[in-house]
Amino acid sequence: MTDQMRTGQHTQFSGLKRKETLEAMAQQQFDVIVIGGGITGAGIALDAQSRGLRTALIEMQDFASGTSSRSTKLVHGGLRYLKQLDVKVVAEVGKERAIVYENGPHVTTPEWMLLPFYKGGTFGKLSTSLGLRVYDFLAGVKRSERRKMFNPAVTLEHEPLLKKKDLRGGGYYVEYRTDDARLTIEVMKKAVELGAMAVNYAKVEELIVKDGTLVGVRVVDQLAAAGGLDGIDGKDTKDVKDVKDVKDQTASYVLSASKIVNAAGPWVDTLREMDRSKQGKTLHLTKGVHLVFDQSRFPLGQAIYFDTPDGRMVFAIPRDGKTYVGTTDTNYKGDIANPRITLADRAYVLRAANEMFPSLELTEADVESSWTGLRPLIHQEGKDPSEISRRDEIFVSASGLISMAGGKLTGYRKMAESVVNQIAAMLVAEGNVSAALPPSRTKTLPISGGDVGGSAKLAPFLRSKVSQGQRLGLTESETMLLAQRYGSNVDTVFVLLEQHRGEAARRGMPAAVLAALVYAIEREMVVKPADFFIRRTGALFFDIAWARQWKAAATAFLAERFGWSEAQTAAYTAELEQLLHEAVHPLEA
């Protein structure tokens, strides 16, 4: 490993440099290779690299493309787990909420949540009051955010859309809303800024074992395998007439490391099978579905957490001019890479929403978008999906594969700390490091974009950036969107905006849209239209009309920057079109 990487000067995270990064990774010996680019893997990479371990991360799809872009988008303390008496989970993740918030206040924000209780419902006045009081204590909630109890009249003042019949009151407490995909990307970027190397669309095809010990992985560049983006034998891909010409030019790389971490989320057991170590505890996948409505049709003013007639708990949350409702919690055995919403899923969520907000009379036609995610839980015999613990566990196989299973978005940082602590102990015991590693420093380490002076200084930071953006010709809403999305990195976006203003005009695109796209390519390893419209902006979920408006222009720009052939452009266009279709058209079964 070079001194350059040790000192964190290697900050390459450009989609245009993917192949170069993969090639560089194959030339080096790492302390740690992390398999999986969701929030768990990103957190482990950040913790490991920040403690001085030479770290690489590989993701077979795009970063955050699995569970980490398809959650309920809450960094929450797990009030529901008090119901299961899972006190440890509540205490651990409850305290983590404030840490996640302080380290990246641009992507996480406090959200007052209202829990209404009804005659005959799961919660009553006493149980709600007691539960929230215990929750405040376990989660270490600061005084200004501790629970309040409302009578029916005050409950309805906070949210008039609530069902009035048999309402007995409400509990009021704070959760934290986040953009899960952007949180993951910002954590990943911070790891790269500190010297880690990370690549998307690189799939592990083989675990390399020497004398019974895992020493590396063979990965295949999925983009080269599917037709390539990075050129073939030094030749620009636009000179290739057909995708078939490059299918056999699959790029395979061998990466070496002292320790390999399996943080593949729903695919954890797939890698354990490859390692021949899938035994004992296994994963139990459950599916969660969320529906998105426009605020003009579902004008929710207050986040609500409510129980359904079958005893499940559902969130309804206002966000960016939309309201989203979810989640379901059902066993899942289907395609892990592409879980789909079904007609039954949609009907269930609509039924739950109409039960709690009866005046709306929501129908299938009101659903603007949706998403479906999988929860990789640790199997517990005889338990219903919603009753299975969200605890995380570390499994170490005979070959040395370290697997992180279970867990929650909220607890990602603590999970990462535990994994790296274990790696550190193993490296010391094996004599692979000269001295014990320093303790984790991520508790007070701002993630990328988070250098705004903490949550207390976020508001003045945003005001200053709005003024700056308006001087550049942006509207207040355009600037606020950029500042909240990119945090302290927004200055780079402003520079790109000025540089590409003329090109944006020629392409008929707003300068802010093109600047965001260029930033995503050069600083966030975007290589496909879907990466940009789903994981980097969230537009497919929360502004699907915007995604439809700019998909052609964005794809044309990407095609030019990457030198795609007509066949490649058509394939990536079709992929985005299919995802836009799936967001609003459920499967029949």
N, C-alpha and C positions, 0 to 999 in steps of 0.2 A: 504494500500500500504506500502510495506516495505521500510526502509531507504535505503536498497541496490538499489532498483529501483529508488528512489528519487535522489540518487547521481550518477545514470547512470552506475552502475557497472554491471547491467544485460545486457550482450551483446550477448545473445544466438540468433544466426541466422543460425542454422545448420539444414539442411534437416533431419539429423538423430535424431534431437531433436524436430521435429514438434509437435508430440503428447504431449510430456512433456510441451512444451510451451503452447499449447491449454489448457491443464489441469491446468497449473499455472494461465492462464488468467481467467479461470472460478472460481478461488478461490479469486479473488481480485476485489475491487471496483475501477473503473477508473473515471477520470474526463471526458475523451473523448474517444469514440470509433469511429474510422473512417472506413466506409465501402467502399472498393475500393482501389486496390493496383496499380493504374496507377500513373502518375506523379502528378496529382492533389491530390490524397489521400496521397501519399508519402510526398509531400510538406506540407500538413496540419499536418501530424504526426510529421514532423521535427519541424515545427514552434511551435506547441503546446508543445511538449516535451522539446524543448529548452527554453521555457518560464516557465517551472516548472509544467505543467499539466501532470498528469499521463495518458499516452496515449497508446491505443491498436489499431491495424489495422488488418482487415481481408479482404482477397481477395478470391473470389470464384474460380478463375482460378489461373494461375501463375501470379506473379507480372509483370506488363507491358504487359500482354498478349493481351490486347485489343488495343485501339487507341495508347497507349504509346509505342508500338513497330512497329507501322504501319503508321507512319507519313512520311512527306517528309524529315525528319531528319535534319531540319533546326531550329535553334534558331534565328528567323528573325524578323525584325521590321515591317513587314506587309506593304511593299510598295504598294501591290495590294489594300489595304484598303483606300489609298489616292484617288483611282479611285472612291470609294464609298463615299468619303468625311468623312470617319470615323476617324477623326483627333485624337480623344481621344485614340482609340486603338493604332494607330501609335505611339503616344507620350508615352503611358504607356509601351507597350512591347518593343519599340525601346530602351528605357533606360535600360530595364531589360537584354538585350542581354549581355552587358558588365559585369553585375553582375553575371549572370550564367557562363560566361566565366572565370572570375577571381576566382570564388569559385570551379571550377572544370575544369581547363584548359586541363586535360588529356582526357576529353570526349567531349570538345567543342573547336572549332578552327575557327579563322577568315577565310573567303573564299571570295575572290574578285569575284563578279558576273558581268557578261556582259549582258546588255540589248540592243540587236540590234534593230534598228527601220528601217522600210521599207516604201516605197511609198505606201500610201493607208492603212497602218497598224493602229493599235490602238494607238500607240505612234508615235509622230513626234519629231523632234529635240527640238523644243521649249517646248513641254509638258514634254518630258523626262528630259530636263535640269531643268525646273522649279520644276517638281515633285521630282527629286532627291535632289534639293537644299532645298525644304521644308522638305523633309524626313530627311536630315542631321540635320536641325534645330530642328524638333520635337523630333527626336530620340536622340538628344544630342551627335551626332557622333564626335569623337575626330578628330583633324585636319588631322592626318596622314591617316585617313580612309574616308575622305570626297570624294564626287563624282568627277569624271573626265568625260569629254566629248571627244569622239573620232570621227574622220572623217572615211569614209568607209575603207580607206587603213589601218589605225591603228587598226580598229575593226577586219579586216581580219588577221592582224598580230597576234592578240591575239587568234583568233580561225579561222584557215583556212578552217575548215569544214563547216562554215556557208554558207547559200545560198547567192550568190553574186548578183543575179538579183534584181534590185530596192533597194539595200541596201543604206541607207542614213547616217549611222553612228551608234554609240552606246554609251550608258551610262555605266559608270564603278563605282561600289560602293561595299561596304562590307556587306556581310551577315555572319552568323556564322553557320557552319556545326556541327552537333552533332550526337552521337549515342543515339537515344532516349531511347532505352531500358536500356542501361548501365547508362545513366543519372538517370533514374528512380531508378534503383537498388542502385546506389551510394547514392542518397538522402535517400532511405529507410534504407540503412545500417547506415548512419549517425544518423538517428532517433533512431535506435536500439542501437548504440554505446552510445547515451545519455540516454538510459533507456527505450525507447518505446518497446513494444512487438508487433511483426508482424508475421502473419501466412498466407501462401497461401493455396489454395484449401480448403477454409472454407467458406461455403455458408450460407448467412442469410436466414433462412426458416420462421422466425417469428419475428415480432417486439413486444416487451413486454411492455404493457401499464398498469400503475397503477394509478387509480384515474384520468384518462384522460391524464396522462403525460408519455411520453416515458422514460423508465428507463433501458432498456436493449434489448438484441437480443438473439435469439436462433440460433445457427449455427450448421451446420452439416459438419463433416469432409468428404470431397468428396472422399478422397483416401480410407478411411475405407468403405464408401458406395459403392465404385467401386471395392473393393477387398482387400483393406488394404495394407499399406506399413510398418506400425509401430508395427505389432504384434497383436495377438488377445488374450485377457485375459492373457497377459504375455507370450504367446507362440510365438515362432519365426514363421513368415509366411511361411518359407520354409517347415514346417511340415504340412501345410495345402495342401491337395491334389487337391482341386479344388476351383476356385474363388467363386463358388456358396456357398461354406462352410462359407464364410465370408460376403456375401452380406447383411445378416440380422443383422450383428454386427455393424450397423451404429452407429458412435459415435456422440452424440448430446451434445452440451455444451451451458450453459446459461452464457452470459457475461453481466456485469452490469456497467453502467456509468451514470454520471450526464447529459452528452450531447452526442447525436448520430449524426454523420455527414455522410450524403449521398454523397459520391464522386465517384459514380459508373459509371460515364461516360455515355455510351449508355444505361445503365440500370437505370439511375436516375429516370425515370418515372415509371419503374417497382417497385421500392421501394416506390415511392410516391403513387402508387396504393395500395400497401400493407398497407400503412399508411392512406389510404382513403383520401389523400390530393392532388391528381392529378387534379388540377383545374387551371384556368387562363392560364398562359404561359406553354407551353409544349415543349418537344424536337422535333427537326426536324433532322433526321439522313440523312447524305449524304455519299456517298461512294467515296473513292479515291484509284486509282490503280497506281502502279509503276512497270515498267519493268527494268530488269537488263541485261546488255550486258557485255561481256568481252572486255577489252580495245583493244585486238587484232582485234576485229571486229568493235568497236566503239571507236577509239583512241582520245577521247575528252580531250583536255588539259586545258580547261577553263570552269568553271561553267557558264551556260547560262540560262537566264530567258527570255522566248519569248512568244509572243501571237500567238494564232492559228487563222485560218480563221473564226471560230465561236465566237471569242472574248474572249475565256478563256486564262488563263496564265499557262504555263508549265515550269518546271525546267528540265534541263539536267545537271547532276553533276558527275564529276569524283571522284571516291573513291576507294582506295585500289586495284588498278588494274582493276576496273570495271567502268562502266558508268551506272547510273540509270536515268530514265526519268519518269516524272509524274508531276501532277496527274490529274486524272479525277475528276469530281465533279457532281455526279448525285444523285437524290433522291433514298432512300433505304428503303425497307419494309421487307426484308428477315431475315434470321437467324442472329441474332446479334452476337452470339458467334463465328460464322465461316463464315464471308463474303467471297465470292469467286470471282475471276476474271472471266469474261465471254469472249467469243470470240469477242463480240462487244467492250468490254473494251480494249482488246489487240489490236484490229484493229484500234481503235481511237488513242491510244498512238503511235503505229507504224506509222500511217498516219501523226500525228503531227511531229514526229521525222524526217520522210522522207521529209516532207515539208520544214523543217528548215535545214536539213543536206542531201540534195538530192544526193550527190555523194556516200553515203553509201549504198543506196538501201537495207535497212534492211528488213528482212523477219521474219516470225514466228519462223523459225529454228534458228535464231540468239538470241532469248530470252533465257537467261540462267536460270533466276529465276524471281520471281515477289512477290509482297505482296499487300494485300488489307486491307484497314482500314476504319473505320467509324468515321465521325465527329459528335459529339453530339451538334448540334447548337440549339439555342432557336428559335422556330418557328416565322416567320414573314410572315403574310398573303400576298400572291400575288407575292412573290419574288422568283427568280430563285435560285437554290442552291448556285451558285458562288457569288450571291449578298447578301446572308444572313450574318448579322453581326457576328463576332467572339467574341463579348462581353460576359462577364460572369455575372451571377446574382446569388444572394443568396436568397433562398426561405425558410421561417420558417413556419412550419405547426402548427396547433392548439395543436398537441401533443408534439411539440418541436423538431421534426425532422428538421435538418438543411441540406438543399440540395444545392449543388454547381452545377450549370448548365452552359453549354457553356464554353467559354474560349479557350486559346491556350497554347501549350507547352511552348512557350516563357514566358508567363505570370504566370507560375505556382507558383512562389515564392510570387508574389504580391497577387495572388488569395488566397493563404494560409494565408497570413498575414491578409487579410480582414476577412476571416472566423474566425480565432482565435481571432481577435479583437472583433468580434460579440459574440463569446463564452465567452470571458472574461467579457464583459459588462453584459451578461445574468447571469453569475455566481455571479458577484458582486451584481447585483440587487436582486438575489434570496438568498443572504447570504451564498452561498456555498463556497466562498473563503474569507479568513480573510482580504485580502488587494488586491488592484488592481494589475494585472499582469504587469511585466515589458514589455516594447515595444519589438517588434520583433527584433531578433538579426541575422536573416538569411542573411541580406544584406552583411555581412562581415564574414559569417561562412562557411569555406571550407566544401564541402561535403566529404564523404568517398573517400579516394584516392587523394583528392585535396590538401593535405599538401605538396606542392612542392615549396612554396614560391611565389605563384601567377604566372601569365602568363609570367612575365619577366624572371623568373628563370626556366621555363619549359624546355627550350632547354638544358641548362647545366645539369639539372636533368636527362634528357633522355640520354645524352652522358655518364654520370657517370654510369647509369644503363646498358647501352649497354656494357661498358667495364667490369662491374661486371658479366653480363650474359655470356660474352665470356670467362671469366676466369672459369665459371662453365661448359664450353663446348658447349654453345649454339651459334648458328650463329648470326650475326648481325641482320638479319631480324627477327629471332625468338624472340630475346630479345627486339627489338624495338616494336614488336607487343604486347608483354606482358607488357612492360613499359607503352605504350600508353593506353592499355586497363585498367590496374589496378592502374596506377599512383603510389602514395606513398605506396599503398598496395602490390606492386610488390615484396618487400622484403619477405613478407610472402610466396608468390608463389615460390621464390627462395629456401626458407627453405624446402618447400614441395617437390620441385624438387630433392633436395639432399636426402631427406628421402625416396622417392619413386623411385629413379633411378633404383635400382635392379628390382623392381616389373615391372617398365615400360619395361625394357629389356625382362623380362620373358613373358610379354604380347605382345611383338612385337610393342609397342607404343613408340613414341618419349617421352622423359621425360617431355618436355614442355607441351605436350597434357595431359598427366596424371596429372601433377601438377595443370594445369588449371581446370581439372575436379574435383580433390580432393578439391581445393579451392572453387569451385562453390558449392559443396555439403556441406562442413563444414562451409563456411562463407557467402554463398549467397542463402541458402535454395533451392538448386536444388534437385528435387525428381524424375524427369523423364528425359529421353533422350531429349525430345523436349525442356525442359527448358534450357538445356545446349546449344544445337545446334541453338536455335533461340534467346532467350532473353539474355543469358549470353555471347554469342560469336558473334551472328549475322551471323553465317556461312551459314545457310540455304539460306540467301539472297545474301551474298557477297562472299562466297566461298563454293558453293554447292558441288563441287568435294571433298573438304576437309571433309565436313559433311558425304558424302557417304563413303569416305575412312575409317573414324574412328567410324562410327555409331555402328558397331558390337562390336568392342573392348570396346567402352564406355558403351554400354548397358550391356555387360557382367560384367564390373566392377561395375556398378550401381546395377545390380542384386545381386551380391555377398555382397556388402556393406549393402543393404537393406533387404537381405534375401528373395528375391522374389520367388514365386512359378513359375513353368514352365508356367502356364497360365498367370500370371502377366507379366512375361518377354515377352511372345508372344504378349500380349495386348499392352504393351508400345512400342515394336518393330513395331507392325502394325500401331500404332498411328503416329510414326515418318515417316514410309514409306508413309503413306497417305499424310502427310504434304509435304514431298519431291515431291510426285506426283502432288499435287495441285499447287505447286509453278510453274510448267511448263505446266500443262494441264488445260486450262480454261473450264468452263461450257459452254454448247452450248447456254444457254439463261440466 
